[in-house]
Amino acid sequence: MDAVNHQFLLAARPVGLPKPSDWTYVEAPVAEPGDGEVLVKIAYVSLDPAMRGWMNEGRSYIPPVGIGEVMRAFAVGEVIASKDPDVAVGEHVGGLLGVQEYAVANGKGVFKVDPGLAPLPVYLSTLGMPGVTAYFGLLDIGRPKEGETVVVSGAAGAVGGLVGQIAKLHGCRVVGIAGGPEKCGHLLEDLGFDATIDYKAQDLDAALGEHCPNGIDIYFDNVGGEILDAALAHLAREARVVICGAISQYNNTSAVQGPANYLSLLVNHASMTGFVMSDYLDRYGEAVQQLAGWLASGKLVSREDIAHGLESFPEVLLRLFHGENTGKLVLEL
Ligand SMILES: NC(=O)c1ccc[n+]([C@@H]2O[C@H](COP(=O)([O-])OP(=O)(O)OC[C@H]3O[C@@H](n4cnc5c(N)ncnc54)[C@H](OP(=O)(O)O)[C@@H]3O)[C@@H](O)[C@H]2O)c1
């Protein structure tokens, strides 16, 4: 094949926010698939806060991206050549295909998606990793009960917006914490949240007291830092704190800010549990089926924030850390 593959390689391990020199933008020949492999023309690349962690050296739930390697990312696209008898040319697939235009992948390592059932970006959003994260994080770790108060941070983002909506479907009262009046308006008007807190403009402690007069039963944390600490001070008895992420800490150049208010767990017989979506890979289909059902019946709103052009990847990734996305940030190639 004569086509050229444009790729972003990791050039250096960032200190703080990733900068342009942490990437190399290269051209490479499009590889041929070997036995059992498929060649995918990528249509959409997912931009996820986790990518910042994957750039760091050190022990985590997944090995770091190597220097000189194609940056790891979820993506979806069309199969344009196949040496896997179970995957046909013309089918669409998703997986960890990388920040590039073409990817060769093991046919068993990708999942099929149907653009006739939902637009392709939705498979990186509600019907993909963020959806499955919200689903199991809330239902399995948070264990919501009707009438409980759920507070979610990063509420206008990919995971947070779904957590709030799924909590509403389970009869909970939902308070979303997000940055800015537009995001808060979106939560109330489009996603059906009961109340919002604009953490950039409001006193968090006072607002949590006002909106959670009987305390927080489930705090779903996407951001960590000061917001986690403030939420801990408002826990109800037997509250569940779900540690999904801590985006406020990912670009720290000093130590991670720990929660000073952790003794609230003791006083309230509460728990704080971290989880990784990949713990649930064997139940991925179960979550996607339920999420697709809610989406089809209009019970769930899927919001994608779509940027354009592979070459804009370094700047677009930073939108996550500057709070410039509403819903799932996706790059269209
Ligand atoms: N455990 C897992 O398996 C798993 C899986 C997926 C995602 N996650 C985690 O879930 C979290 C949300 O991911 P996502 O994909 O849904 O991203 P997202 O919420 O769509 O985007 C990131 C948002 O985080 C907020 N943010 C950025 N810096 C912040 C800061 N310093 N303080 C407070 N908020 C800040 C911004 O919203 P505002 O404008 O509101 O500040 C931004 O829009 C991340 O921490 C991610 O690592 C975990």
The ligand as a Tripos MOL2 file, in Angstrom:
@<TRIPOS>MOLECULE
LIG
   48    52     1     0     0
SMALL
NO_CHARGES

@<TRIPOS>ATOM
      1 N1        -10.6960    4.6170   36.7860 N.am      1 LIG1
      2 C1        -10.8520    4.4600   35.4870 C.2       1 LIG1
      3 O1        -10.8530    3.3670   34.9400 O.2       1 LIG1
      4 C2        -11.0670    5.6840   34.6410 C.ar      1 LIG1
      5 C3        -11.5340    5.5810   33.3300 C.ar      1 LIG1
      6 C4        -11.7830    6.7440   32.6110 C.ar      1 LIG1
      7 C5        -11.5270    7.9810   33.1890 C.ar      1 LIG1
      8 N2        -11.0330    8.0280   34.4550 N.ar      1 LIG1
      9 C6        -10.7950    9.3090   35.1120 C.3       1 LIG1
     10 O2        -12.0300    9.9810   35.1790 O.3       1 LIG1
     11 C7        -11.7850   11.3840   35.1730 C.3       1 LIG1
     12 C8        -12.6510   12.0250   34.1050 C.3       1 LIG1
     13 O3        -12.2350   11.5470   32.8330 O.3       1 LIG1
     14 P1        -13.0250   12.0000   31.5180 P.3       1 LIG1
     15 O4        -12.4980   11.2220   30.4030 O.co2     1 LIG1
     16 O5        -14.4640   11.9820   31.8020 O.co2     1 LIG1
     17 O6        -12.5100   13.5170   31.3440 O.3       1 LIG1
     18 P2        -13.4480   14.7820   31.2150 P.3       1 LIG1
     19 O7        -14.1350   14.9350   32.5300 O.co2     1 LIG1
     20 O8        -14.2460   14.6840   29.9800 O.co2     1 LIG1
     21 O9        -12.4380   15.9770   30.9930 O.3       1 LIG1
     22 C9        -11.6510   16.4750   31.9880 C.3       1 LIG1
     23 C10       -12.3690   17.5680   32.8270 C.3       1 LIG1
     24 O10       -11.7380   17.6230   34.0960 O.3       1 LIG1
     25 C11       -11.9330   18.8980   34.6460 C.3       1 LIG1
     26 N3        -10.6860   19.3900   35.2420 N.ar      1 LIG1
     27 C12        -9.5070   19.5750   34.6310 C.ar      1 LIG1
     28 N4         -8.5970   20.0620   35.4970 N.ar      1 LIG1
     29 C13        -9.2510   20.1890   36.6950 C.ar      1 LIG1
     30 C14        -8.8530   20.6400   37.9820 C.ar      1 LIG1
     31 N5         -7.6110   21.0590   38.2150 N.pl3     1 LIG1
     32 N6         -9.7720   20.6170   38.9680 N.ar      1 LIG1
     33 C15       -11.0260   20.2030   38.7490 C.ar      1 LIG1
     34 N7        -11.4660   19.7630   37.5460 N.ar      1 LIG1
     35 C16       -10.5740   19.7570   36.5320 C.ar      1 LIG1
     36 C17       -12.3450   19.8340   33.5120 C.3       1 LIG1
     37 O11       -13.7090   20.1930   33.7320 O.3       1 LIG1
     38 P3        -14.0810   21.5510   34.5430 P.3       1 LIG1
     39 O12       -14.2080   22.6210   33.5090 O.co2     1 LIG1
     40 O13       -15.3430   21.1830   35.2130 O.co2     1 LIG1
     41 O14       -12.9360   21.8430   35.4670 O.co2     1 LIG1
     42 C18       -12.2150   18.9710   32.2710 C.3       1 LIG1
     43 O15       -13.1670   19.2930   31.2890 O.3       1 LIG1
     44 C19       -10.2910   11.5670   34.9740 C.3       1 LIG1
     45 O16        -9.6850   11.7630   36.2230 O.3       1 LIG1
     46 C20        -9.8580   10.2520   34.3850 C.3       1 LIG1
     47 O17        -8.5070    9.9780   34.6210 O.3       1 LIG1
     48 C21       -10.8040    6.9100   35.1790 C.ar      1 LIG1
@<TRIPOS>BOND
     1     1     2 1
     2     2     3 2
     3     2     4 1
     4     4     5 ar
     5     4    48 ar
     6     5     6 ar
     7     6     7 ar
     8     7     8 ar
     9     8     9 1
    10     8    48 ar
    11     9    10 1
    12     9    46 1
    13    10    11 1
    14    11    12 1
    15    11    44 1
    16    12    13 1
    17    13    14 1
    18    14    15 2
    19    14    16 1
    20    14    17 1
    21    17    18 1
    22    18    19 2
    23    18    20 1
    24    18    21 1
    25    21    22 1
    26    22    23 1
    27    23    24 1
    28    23    42 1
    29    24    25 1
    30    25    26 1
    31    25    36 1
    32    26    27 ar
    33    26    35 ar
    34    27    28 ar
    35    28    29 ar
    36    29    30 ar
    37    29    35 ar
    38    30    31 1
    39    30    32 ar
    40    32    33 ar
    41    33    34 ar
    42    34    35 ar
    43    36    37 1
    44    36    42 1
    45    37    38 1
    46    38    39 2
    47    38    40 1
    48    38    41 1
    49    42    43 1
    50    44    45 1
    51    44    46 1
    52    46    47 1
@<TRIPOS>SUBSTRUCTURE
     1 LIG1         1 GROUP 0 **** ****
